[in-house]
Amino acid sequence: GEWLAKGLHVPIFSVFFSPHLRGYIYIEAFREADIRRFILGIRGISPWSISVVPLAQMPLVFQASVTNADEKKVITAGDWVRCKRKPYHGDLAQVEEIRDEEITIKIKPRLQFQMEEGGKLADRESREARKRAAPRWFIKSDVVAAGMMVNVIERHTSKGRQWFFLVGDDIYREGFIYKTVKSGMLITGEQVRPQERELQDWKLSPPVGDETVPKEERKVLRDERERNLMPPPSVLPRRMAPMELVE
């Protein structure tokens, strides 16, 4: 747009990007110098990291992109996935909700309690271990005892209105932490392969109660249940006027 506004000729014929070729952009032009000049100043693209791709290789690039798109598994609620980003890299998660490219998952939290932060650590291995806290179920009393502020927030989900515990910017419910991520941030399909120990650990998640689900939700559910059990209002019979027979 900037080049056209200045009345300059745009030397670029086409631009191609594929998610499975992350970090690469294919730009078509007559000369390498034209591409360097055109992308100069565009954030995230370095004019000094260009390599010329032989024209004969481009059909293979397109074919690989099409093949990858065909093999891409459609994610549905309830699917097992794994996270790609720290601190949950490689951890097992389950899909709760899908909205376009955003996927809400639940996962066993890696809560870093304030008392565990401590002072400075000398070696790199210890510092890395501190950054990645051990997985532990969310129990409200444990988090409060660790000196962390716990609030309550209501969210509208695919299952209706639900209440979550809020710690910082993270939300928790039924022992799990809930995260909304892009689909590209998840490992899906055959690569997930939940281990037996992981599945057993999930079965031992804490039961629903005041420690894992905000009482506000259970109060609303109880009120709705009581309303449904209430008998309908009685209707008094109306007295009809006597009818006269006409011969």
Salt bridges, closest charged atoms under 4 A:
GLU2 OE2 - LYS6 NZ 3.35
GLU32 OE2 - ARG36 NH2 2.37
ASP34 OD1 - ARG31 NH2 2.91
ASP34 OD1 - ARG37 NH2 3.72
ASP79 OD2 - LYS73 NZ 3.15
ASP91 OD2 - ARG110 NE 2.67
ASP91 OD1 - ARG132 NH2 3.20
GLU96 OE2 - LYS106 NZ 3.89
GLU96 OE1 - LYS159 NZ 3.19
GLU97 OE2 - ARG99 NE 2.65
GLU116 OE2 - ARG136 NH2 2.72
GLU128 OE2 - LYS131 NZ 3.73
GLU154 OE2 - ARG161 NE 2.66
ASP170 OD1 - LYS179 NZ 3.06
GLU174 OE2 - ARG173 NH2 3.67
GLU198 OE1 - ARG82 NH2 2.79
ASP201 OD2 - LYS108 NZ 2.78
ASP210 OD1 - ARG218 NH2 2.16
GLU217 OE1 - ARG173 NH1 2.66
ASP223 OD2 - LYS219 NZ 3.24
